């Protein structure tokens, strides 16, 4: 393939055009000199194995690029995995925070209900204590009124009895009272 390209290049070159009045193969034909120099240059390059070295260098560079691309793919996959991991963690943390908020709300509602129940119980206890105090004060007032009424009645009865009773009848009433006490005590 390379040989065919060189032959076609040589045939199509203006080197085959003759300079006026000079023979084609002479040092006066600059196109021929340039062609010869080019062919010698190509020959030196081939002798020094430059195309093989150039091909080896390009192959080496191709291998380096392939390995860099593989490394880049691997790093991209790791980055995607890491990103997915962070997304999962973010979702987990978000869910955990939502659960914590829900639990806090539930705990607050429970605490509010407990506090409400405690306040209602405290109010009920205070009402009961107040009702007991009122009942006790009422009972005490009734006792005081009874005692006072009894005292007034006894004093009134004593004064009425003292006015209406004579000595004989008084002795009979005392004897009856002693008898009644003796019967009840024994």
Backbone torsions as a table, in degrees:
resi	resn	phi	psi	omega
1	UNK	NA	-44.4	-179.9
2	UNK	-64.1	-40.4	-179.3
3	UNK	-64.6	-40.0	179.8
4	UNK	-64.5	-39.8	179.1
5	UNK	-63.7	-39.8	179.9
6	UNK	-66.5	-43.9	-178.5
7	UNK	-63.8	-43.5	179.7
8	UNK	-65.0	-37.3	178.5
9	UNK	-64.6	-41.6	-179.5
10	UNK	-67.9	-39.4	-177.9
11	UNK	-71.4	-33.5	-177.7
12	UNK	-88.3	-0.4	-174.7
13	UNK	-79.8	156.0	177.1
14	UNK	-74.6	1.0	179.4
15	UNK	-65.6	-24.3	179.7
16	UNK	-76.8	-13.6	177.2
17	UNK	-76.1	131.1	-176.5
18	UNK	-85.2	144.7	175.1
19	UNK	-78.7	145.4	-175.2
20	UNK	-62.8	125.3	175.0
21	UNK	76.9	2.7	-179.1
22	UNK	-121.2	150.6	177.6
23	UNK	-71.0	156.0	-177.5
24	UNK	-65.0	-46.3	-178.4
25	UNK	-92.8	79.7	175.4
26	UNK	-146.9	166.5	-179.5
27	UNK	-75.6	-7.9	177.5
28	UNK	-78.8	-17.0	179.3
29	UNK	-88.4	101.0	-176.9
30	UNK	-67.9	-30.4	178.7
31	UNK	-64.6	-37.7	178.3
32	UNK	-67.8	-38.4	179.3
33	UNK	-65.3	-44.1	-179.6
34	UNK	-65.1	-39.8	178.8
35	UNK	-64.1	-42.3	179.6
36	UNK	-64.5	-42.7	179.3
37	UNK	-63.6	-39.4	179.7
38	UNK	-65.9	-42.6	-179.9
39	UNK	-66.0	-39.2	177.4
40	UNK	-64.4	-42.2	179.3
41	UNK	-61.8	-44.1	178.6
42	UNK	-64.2	-40.3	178.3
43	UNK	-62.9	-42.6	178.1
44	UNK	-62.5	-41.7	178.9
45	UNK	-62.6	-41.7	179.5
46	UNK	-69.3	-39.7	179.3
47	UNK	-63.6	-38.0	-179.5
48	UNK	-82.3	4.3	177.4
49	UNK	58.2	37.0	179.3
50	UNK	-66.6	-41.3	178.7
51	UNK	-60.5	-38.8	177.7
52	UNK	-65.8	-42.9	178.3
53	UNK	-65.6	-40.5	178.8
54	UNK	-64.3	-41.9	176.8
55	UNK	-63.7	-42.8	177.5
56	UNK	-62.5	-43.4	178.4
57	UNK	-62.7	-43.2	179.1
58	UNK	-66.3	-38.2	176.4
59	UNK	-64.0	-42.5	179.4
60	UNK	-63.1	-43.6	179.4
61	UNK	-64.6	-38.6	177.3
62	UNK	-62.8	-43.3	177.8
63	UNK	-63.4	-41.4	179.1
64	UNK	-62.2	-43.9	179.8
65	UNK	-64.7	-40.7	177.9
66	UNK	-60.8	-45.6	-179.2
67	UNK	-65.6	-37.0	177.6
68	UNK	-66.7	-38.5	176.9
69	UNK	-65.4	-40.5	177.3
70	UNK	-63.9	-42.1	177.9
71	UNK	-63.4	-41.2	178.8
72	UNK	-64.6	-40.7	176.8
73	UNK	-62.4	-44.3	179.7
74	UNK	-61.9	-44.7	179.1
75	UNK	-64.9	-37.0	177.6
76	UNK	-63.9	-43.7	178.8
77	UNK	-63.0	-41.7	177.6
78	UNK	-62.8	-41.9	179.6
79	UNK	-64.0	-40.5	178.0
80	UNK	-65.2	-40.6	177.5
81	UNK	-63.8	-43.0	179.2
82	UNK	-64.3	-41.7	178.0
83	UNK	-62.1	-45.0	178.6
84	UNK	-62.1	-39.4	178.4
85	UNK	-62.2	-44.5	178.7
86	UNK	-65.4	-37.4	177.2
87	UNK	-63.2	-43.4	178.2
88	UNK	-62.8	-43.9	179.5
89	UNK	-62.5	-42.2	179.2
90	UNK	-60.6	-44.2	178.6
91	UNK	-63.4	-41.9	179.0
92	UNK	-62.7	-44.7	-179.7
93	UNK	-64.7	-39.2	178.7
94	UNK	-64.3	-43.6	177.5
95	UNK	-63.4	-42.2	179.9
96	UNK	-63.1	-42.2	178.5
97	UNK	-63.4	-41.0	178.4
98	UNK	-63.6	-41.7	177.6
99	UNK	-63.9	-39.4	179.5
100	UNK	-64.0	-41.2	179.0
101	UNK	-64.4	-44.5	178.7
102	UNK	-61.2	-43.5	179.4
103	UNK	-63.9	-41.4	178.7
104	UNK	-62.9	-41.1	178.1
105	UNK	-63.5	-44.5	179.7
106	UNK	-62.5	-43.4	178.6
107	UNK	-62.6	-39.9	179.3
108	UNK	-65.1	-40.5	178.1
109	UNK	-64.8	-42.4	178.6
110	UNK	-62.8	-44.4	179.6
111	UNK	-63.2	-39.3	179.2
112	UNK	-65.0	-41.9	178.3
113	UNK	-64.5	-42.1	178.9
114	UNK	-63.7	-43.9	179.9
115	UNK	-63.3	-41.8	178.4
116	UNK	-61.7	-43.9	178.8
117	UNK	-63.5	-41.0	178.9
118	UNK	-64.8	-40.2	179.3
119	UNK	-65.8	-43.3	178.3
120	UNK	-62.1	-41.6	178.5
121	UNK	-64.4	-40.5	179.5
122	UNK	-64.6	-42.1	178.1
123	UNK	-64.2	-41.9	178.9
124	UNK	-62.2	-42.7	178.5
125	UNK	-62.9	-42.0	-179.3
126	UNK	-66.9	-40.7	176.9
127	UNK	-62.1	-43.7	178.8
128	UNK	-61.6	-43.6	179.2
129	UNK	-63.7	-41.1	179.0
130	UNK	-65.3	-42.6	177.9
131	UNK	-62.5	-40.5	178.1
132	UNK	-63.6	-41.2	178.5
133	UNK	-64.5	-41.2	178.7
134	UNK	-63.1	-44.6	179.3
135	UNK	-63.1	-41.6	179.5
136	UNK	-65.2	-43.0	179.4
137	UNK	-66.0	-38.8	177.7
138	UNK	-62.5	-45.9	178.8
139	UNK	-63.3	-40.4	179.4
140	UNK	-65.3	-41.8	178.9
141	UNK	-64.6	-40.6	178.6
142	UNK	-63.5	-41.9	178.9
143	UNK	-63.1	-43.1	180.0
144	UNK	-63.7	-41.1	178.7
145	UNK	-64.1	-42.8	178.4
146	UNK	-62.3	-46.6	179.7
147	UNK	-60.6	-42.6	179.5
148	UNK	-64.7	-42.7	179.8
149	UNK	-64.5	-40.6	178.4
150	UNK	-62.8	-44.1	-180.0
151	UNK	-61.9	-44.0	179.5
152	UNK	-65.0	-42.9	-179.1
153	UNK	-64.5	-41.9	179.5
154	UNK	-64.8	-42.2	-180.0
155	UNK	-65.4	-41.0	179.9
156	UNK	-67.0	-43.5	179.7
157	UNK	-63.7	-40.4	179.5
158	UNK	-63.1	-40.9	-179.9
159	UNK	-70.7	-38.5	177.4
160	UNK	-66.3	-44.6	-178.8
161	UNK	-64.1	-40.8	-178.3
162	UNK	-63.7	-32.3	179.9
163	UNK	-78.1	-37.0	-172.6
164	UNK	-96.3	-11.7	-174.2
165	UNK	-103.4	141.9	173.6
166	UNK	-102.5	-176.3	-172.3
167	UNK	-71.3	-37.5	-177.1
168	UNK	-70.3	-44.6	-179.5
169	UNK	-68.1	-34.8	177.9
170	UNK	-63.0	-41.0	178.5
171	UNK	-66.2	-36.8	178.9
172	UNK	-67.2	-41.5	178.7
173	UNK	-65.1	-40.2	179.2
174	UNK	-66.3	-41.5	179.3
175	UNK	-64.3	-41.5	176.9
176	UNK	-63.3	-41.0	-179.7
177	UNK	-65.7	-40.8	178.7
178	UNK	-65.7	-39.1	179.1
179	UNK	-64.4	-44.2	-179.1
180	UNK	-64.7	-40.1	178.7
181	UNK	-66.5	-42.5	-179.8
182	UNK	-63.0	-38.5	-179.1
183	UNK	-70.2	-39.2	-177.3
184	UNK	-76.6	-32.1	-179.5
185	UNK	-78.7	-28.8	-177.2
186	UNK	-105.0	NA	NA
